[in-house]
Amino acid sequence: MLNIKIVKGGCRGREAVTFGVWLRACSTLVKSKIKTLARVQSASYSSSDFSNDLSDEKLPSEELKSPVCSYNEWDPLEEVIVGRVEGVQRGTFLYFGALNVCPLRSEKVYKTPDFQTSGLYAAMPRDILLVVGEEIIEAPMAWRSRFFEYRAYRSLLKEYFRGGAKWTTAPKPLMSDDLYDENYTIRSVEDRQKLAAPGQFVTTEFEPCFDAADFIRAGRDIFVQRSHVTNNLGIEWMRRHLGERGYRVHKISFDDPNPMHIDATFNIIGPGLVLSNPEMPCHQIDMFHKAGWTVVKPPLPLIPDSHTMWMSSKWLSMNVLMLDPNRVVVDKNETTTQKVKKTLFDA
């Protein structure tokens, strides 16, 4: 059962939306104004190009129109993917969504030439899939237990691809011992804070790795943090990959000893509107203020200290899901967060 509440009414759909870096924010931030049409574009393919591999499929006679089109975190949604919690190996996790994925046998032991491990779950599509425009980027991940998690989404990705979406898989890391700092301390928060300040994390720069959930989108500007699961090589891979089409990938950082996934630290919920965690402030926040952004510090989470968090933080309260610019999905118990959202959207 989802423990959520939807604040304020609105509508959903895949209507064409004209935006650009129409955040006052981004246009000022990068010293340029770029107008982008977030529409369902047409891509022409010859049917014969597919005939050998998809002979049993119904093929497009002239063109395909991508079923995927998303440039930011707040425009109206038509579909979201729901994770599944069957076979979860650590704790219990909930996620939002509408499309099911294939369950994984997380208890099974998987083996590569470099390691063997059991799985974890296929409960969090946000961690592994990033949509940029009409492209779905499949993240390589950094945990060995999540190496094969992509398999849960392959049937959906093939469906989107056949429908016209662009599908990119980032280079899969070997995840050999060289990717991890075996001497990284986990004794105390203070020790990790000292290591995080100069940018030292459990993952090394041996090869690119990243989780999709360390990136957050605002039109042509995409923000990312270096974390325990996203290294600088992974950020550079994304910068080169997306830069060819005019996207700008900005690296930001926080006063956080355990960075892993940006949504509960820095969550962009509207044009020039961001929730910024007061306990883990952004080191580059002045840049956003100068660019005209509205920076909102969400209230302290109401979840009790006795609640088991496993690998998460209480600040999941600010990791909300925008259905459209006026509707947001919030934990029904986080009443103070709901009040903030009502104030923002009713203003």
C-alpha positions as CSV (number, residue, x, y, z in Angstrom):
1,M,0.0,0.0,0.0
2,L,1.4,3.4,-1.0
3,N,1.6,5.8,2.0
4,I,1.1,9.0,0.0
5,K,-1.1,12.0,-0.5
6,I,-1.7,14.1,-3.6
7,V,-1.7,17.8,-3.0
8,K,-3.9,20.0,-5.2
9,G,-5.7,19.1,-8.4
10,G,-4.6,19.3,-12.0
11,C,-4.4,17.3,-15.2
12,R,-2.0,14.9,-16.9
13,G,-1.3,14.3,-20.5
14,R,1.4,14.3,-23.1
15,E,0.4,17.6,-24.7
16,A,3.2,19.5,-26.5
17,V,4.9,21.9,-24.1
18,T,7.1,24.8,-25.2
19,F,9.8,25.6,-22.8
20,G,13.4,26.5,-22.8
21,V,15.6,27.2,-20.2
22,W,12.4,29.1,-19.3
23,L,13.5,29.0,-15.7
24,R,14.7,32.4,-15.0
25,A,17.2,30.3,-13.3
26,C,18.9,28.4,-16.0
27,S,19.0,31.0,-18.7
28,T,20.8,33.3,-16.3
29,L,22.9,30.6,-14.8
30,V,24.6,29.6,-18.0
31,K,24.5,33.0,-19.6
32,S,22.4,31.9,-22.6
33,K,18.8,31.4,-23.5
34,I,17.9,28.3,-25.4
35,K,14.4,27.6,-26.5
36,T,13.5,23.9,-26.8
37,L,10.4,22.4,-28.1
38,A,9.5,19.4,-25.8
39,R,7.4,17.7,-28.3
40,V,7.0,14.2,-29.8
41,Q,9.4,14.4,-32.7
42,S,9.2,12.3,-35.8
43,A,12.1,10.0,-36.8
44,S,12.0,8.4,-40.2
45,Y,13.2,4.8,-40.6
46,S,13.0,2.4,-43.5
47,S,11.0,-0.7,-42.7
48,S,13.6,-2.8,-44.4
49,D,16.2,-1.7,-41.7
50,F,14.2,-3.8,-39.2
51,S,13.1,-6.6,-41.3
52,N,15.9,-9.1,-40.5
53,D,15.7,-8.7,-36.7
54,L,12.0,-8.0,-36.3
55,S,10.3,-10.1,-38.9
56,D,7.5,-11.1,-36.6
57,E,6.8,-7.5,-35.4
58,K,4.4,-5.0,-36.8
59,L,6.7,-2.5,-38.4
60,P,6.2,1.2,-39.1
61,S,5.6,2.0,-42.7
62,E,7.0,5.5,-42.7
63,E,7.9,6.9,-39.3
64,L,8.0,6.3,-35.6
65,K,6.9,8.9,-33.0
66,S,8.7,8.5,-29.7
67,P,6.4,7.5,-26.8
68,V,9.0,9.0,-24.5
69,C,9.5,12.8,-24.1
70,S,10.6,14.4,-20.8
71,Y,13.0,17.2,-20.2
72,N,12.5,18.1,-16.5
73,E,11.0,17.0,-13.2
74,W,7.7,18.9,-13.2
75,D,6.0,18.8,-16.6
76,P,2.8,16.7,-16.9
77,L,3.4,13.0,-16.7
78,E,1.5,10.3,-18.7
79,E,3.4,7.3,-17.5
80,V,5.7,6.3,-14.7
81,I,7.3,2.9,-14.1
82,V,6.6,1.1,-10.8
83,G,9.2,-1.0,-9.1
84,R,8.5,-4.4,-7.5
85,V,9.4,-5.5,-4.0
86,E,9.3,-9.2,-4.5
87,G,12.5,-10.9,-3.4
88,V,14.0,-7.8,-1.8
89,Q,17.1,-8.8,0.1
90,R,17.5,-5.9,2.5
91,G,14.6,-4.2,4.1
92,T,11.2,-3.2,2.6
93,F,11.0,-0.5,0.0
94,L,8.1,1.4,-1.6
95,Y,8.0,3.3,-4.8
96,F,5.5,5.1,-7.0
97,G,4.4,4.1,-10.5
98,A,2.0,2.7,-13.0
99,L,3.9,0.3,-15.2
100,N,5.1,-3.0,-13.8
101,V,8.5,-4.5,-14.4
102,C,9.7,-8.1,-14.4
103,P,10.6,-9.4,-10.9
104,L,14.2,-10.5,-10.3
105,R,15.3,-13.4,-8.3
106,S,17.3,-11.3,-5.9
107,E,18.2,-14.3,-3.7
108,K,20.0,-16.0,-6.6
109,V,23.8,-15.8,-6.7
110,Y,25.2,-14.1,-9.9
111,K,28.7,-14.4,-11.1
112,T,31.0,-12.5,-13.5
113,P,34.8,-13.0,-14.1
114,D,35.4,-10.3,-11.4
115,F,32.9,-11.0,-8.6
116,Q,29.9,-13.0,-7.5
117,T,27.0,-11.6,-5.5
118,S,23.3,-12.0,-4.8
119,G,20.9,-9.4,-6.2
120,L,19.2,-6.6,-4.3
121,Y,15.8,-5.7,-5.8
122,A,14.1,-4.1,-8.8
123,A,12.1,-1.7,-6.6
124,M,13.5,1.7,-7.8
125,P,13.4,2.5,-11.5
126,R,14.6,6.0,-10.8
127,D,18.0,4.7,-9.7
128,I,18.7,3.0,-13.0
129,L,16.8,4.9,-15.8
130,L,17.2,8.5,-16.8
131,V,15.0,10.1,-19.4
132,V,16.5,13.0,-21.3
133,G,14.2,14.3,-24.0
134,E,13.3,11.3,-26.2
135,E,16.2,9.2,-24.9
136,I,16.2,6.6,-22.1
137,I,19.7,6.2,-20.6
138,E,20.3,3.0,-18.8
139,A,22.8,3.7,-15.9
140,P,25.7,1.3,-15.4
141,M,25.3,1.4,-11.6
142,A,28.1,0.9,-9.0
143,W,26.9,-1.8,-6.6
144,R,27.7,-5.4,-7.5
145,S,24.3,-6.4,-6.1
146,R,22.7,-4.2,-8.7
147,F,24.8,-5.2,-11.7
148,F,22.0,-7.2,-13.3
149,E,19.1,-5.0,-12.2
150,Y,18.7,-3.7,-15.8
151,R,17.2,-7.1,-16.7
152,A,14.0,-6.2,-14.9
153,Y,13.4,-3.3,-17.3
154,R,14.4,-4.8,-20.6
155,S,11.0,-5.8,-21.8
156,L,9.7,-2.3,-21.2
157,L,12.8,-0.7,-22.8
158,K,12.4,-2.8,-25.9
159,E,8.7,-1.8,-26.1
160,Y,9.7,1.9,-25.9
161,F,12.4,1.4,-28.4
162,R,10.2,-0.3,-30.9
163,G,7.8,2.6,-30.4
164,G,10.4,5.1,-31.5
165,A,12.3,6.1,-28.3
166,K,16.1,6.4,-28.3
167,W,17.7,3.8,-25.9
168,T,21.3,4.1,-24.7
169,T,23.1,1.8,-22.4
170,A,26.1,3.4,-20.6
171,P,29.3,1.3,-20.5
172,K,28.9,-1.4,-18.0
173,P,31.8,-1.3,-15.4
174,L,33.7,-4.5,-14.6
175,M,33.1,-3.8,-10.9
176,S,36.4,-5.5,-10.1
177,D,38.2,-4.7,-6.8
178,D,39.9,-1.7,-8.5
179,L,36.6,0.2,-8.5
180,Y,36.4,0.3,-4.7
181,D,38.6,1.8,-2.0
182,E,39.0,-1.1,0.4
183,N,40.4,1.2,3.0
184,Y,37.5,3.6,3.0
185,T,36.5,4.2,6.6
186,I,33.0,3.6,7.8
187,R,33.8,4.0,11.5
188,S,32.0,7.3,12.1
189,V,30.1,10.1,10.4
190,E,33.0,12.5,11.3
191,D,35.5,10.3,9.4
192,R,33.4,10.1,6.3
193,Q,32.8,13.9,6.5
194,K,36.5,14.5,6.4
195,L,36.9,12.2,3.4
196,A,33.9,13.6,1.5
197,A,35.1,17.2,1.8
198,P,38.0,16.8,-0.6
199,G,35.9,14.4,-2.7
200,Q,37.0,10.9,-1.5
201,F,34.4,8.2,-1.7
202,V,34.1,4.5,-1.6
203,T,34.2,4.3,-5.4
204,T,37.5,5.1,-7.2
205,E,38.1,6.5,-10.7
206,F,39.1,3.2,-12.1
207,E,36.2,3.2,-14.7
208,P,33.0,5.2,-15.2
209,C,30.1,4.4,-12.9
210,F,26.9,6.3,-12.0
211,D,23.4,5.8,-10.8
212,A,20.7,7.7,-12.6
213,A,19.3,9.0,-9.3
214,D,22.4,11.2,-8.8
215,F,21.2,13.4,-11.8
216,I,18.3,15.9,-11.8
217,R,16.9,17.7,-14.8
218,A,16.0,21.3,-15.6
219,G,15.6,21.5,-19.4
220,R,18.9,21.8,-21.1
221,D,20.7,22.0,-17.7
222,I,21.3,18.8,-15.7
223,F,22.7,18.8,-12.2
224,V,24.7,15.9,-10.7
225,Q,26.7,15.1,-7.6
226,R,29.8,13.0,-7.1
227,S,28.7,10.3,-4.6
228,H,29.5,6.9,-3.4
229,V,27.9,5.4,-6.5
230,T,28.6,8.1,-9.2
231,N,32.3,9.0,-9.9
232,N,33.9,11.8,-11.9
233,L,34.5,9.5,-14.9
234,G,30.8,8.6,-15.0
235,I,29.9,12.4,-14.8
236,E,32.3,13.0,-17.7
237,W,30.8,10.2,-19.8
238,M,27.4,11.8,-19.4
239,R,28.8,15.3,-20.1
240,R,30.3,14.2,-23.4
241,H,27.3,12.0,-24.3
242,L,24.7,14.8,-23.7
243,G,26.9,17.7,-24.7
244,E,26.7,16.8,-28.3
245,R,23.1,17.8,-28.3
246,G,23.5,21.0,-26.3
247,Y,22.9,19.7,-22.8
248,R,25.0,21.1,-20.0
249,V,25.9,18.8,-17.1
250,H,26.7,20.8,-13.9
251,K,28.5,19.1,-11.0
252,I,27.3,20.4,-7.6
253,S,28.2,19.2,-4.1
254,F,26.8,19.2,-0.6
255,D,27.8,19.1,3.1
256,D,26.9,15.4,3.2
257,P,29.1,12.6,4.5
258,N,27.1,9.9,2.8
259,P,26.0,11.2,-0.6
260,M,24.0,8.7,-2.7
261,H,21.2,10.0,-4.9
262,I,20.4,13.7,-5.1
263,D,16.6,13.8,-4.7
264,A,16.6,13.9,-0.9
265,T,19.2,16.6,-0.9
266,F,18.4,18.9,-3.8
267,N,15.1,18.4,-5.6
268,I,14.0,20.7,-8.5
269,I,10.2,20.8,-8.4
270,G,9.4,23.7,-10.8
271,P,10.9,26.4,-13.1
272,G,13.6,28.1,-10.9
273,L,12.2,26.3,-7.8
274,V,14.2,23.9,-5.7
275,L,14.0,22.2,-2.4
276,S,17.4,22.3,-0.7
277,N,18.1,20.2,2.4
278,P,18.9,22.5,5.3
279,E,21.0,19.8,7.0
280,M,23.1,19.2,3.9
281,P,23.4,22.6,2.2
282,C,24.6,22.9,-1.4
283,H,28.1,24.4,-1.7
284,Q,27.1,26.2,-4.9
285,I,23.8,27.6,-3.6
286,D,24.8,31.3,-4.1
287,M,25.0,30.5,-7.8
288,F,21.3,29.6,-7.8
289,H,20.3,32.7,-5.7
290,K,22.2,35.0,-8.1
291,A,20.4,33.4,-11.0
292,G,17.0,34.2,-9.5
293,W,16.0,30.8,-8.3
294,T,13.6,30.3,-5.4
295,V,15.4,28.1,-2.9
296,V,13.1,26.5,-0.3
297,K,14.3,24.8,2.8
298,P,11.8,22.0,3.5
299,P,10.7,21.4,7.1
300,L,12.3,18.7,9.3
301,P,10.9,15.2,8.5
302,L,8.2,13.9,10.9
303,I,9.2,10.2,10.6
304,P,10.1,9.0,14.1
305,D,13.6,8.1,15.0
306,S,12.5,4.5,15.8
307,H,11.6,3.9,12.1
308,T,14.1,1.7,10.4
309,M,15.6,3.5,7.5
310,W,18.0,0.9,6.1
311,M,20.0,2.6,3.4
312,S,17.8,5.7,3.3
313,S,17.5,8.9,5.2
314,K,14.6,10.6,6.9
315,W,14.9,13.3,4.2
316,L,13.0,11.1,1.9
317,S,10.2,13.4,2.9
318,M,11.5,15.9,0.4
319,N,11.9,13.3,-2.4
320,V,8.5,14.0,-3.8
321,L,7.1,13.1,-7.2
322,M,5.7,15.9,-9.4
323,L,2.7,14.8,-11.5
324,D,2.5,18.2,-13.2
325,P,3.4,21.8,-12.2
326,N,0.5,21.9,-9.7
327,R,0.3,18.4,-8.3
328,V,2.8,16.6,-6.2
329,V,2.8,13.2,-4.5
330,V,3.8,13.5,-0.8
331,D,4.0,11.0,2.1
332,K,0.6,11.4,3.8
333,N,2.3,11.5,7.2
334,E,4.6,14.4,6.3
335,T,1.9,17.1,7.0
336,T,4.4,19.9,7.4
337,T,5.9,19.2,4.0
338,Q,2.4,19.1,2.5
339,K,1.8,22.6,3.9
340,V,4.9,23.9,2.3
341,K,3.8,22.5,-1.1
342,K,0.3,24.1,-0.8
343,T,1.9,27.4,0.0
344,L,4.1,27.2,-3.0
345,F,1.5,26.1,-5.5
346,D,-1.3,28.3,-4.2
347,A,0.8,31.4,-4.3
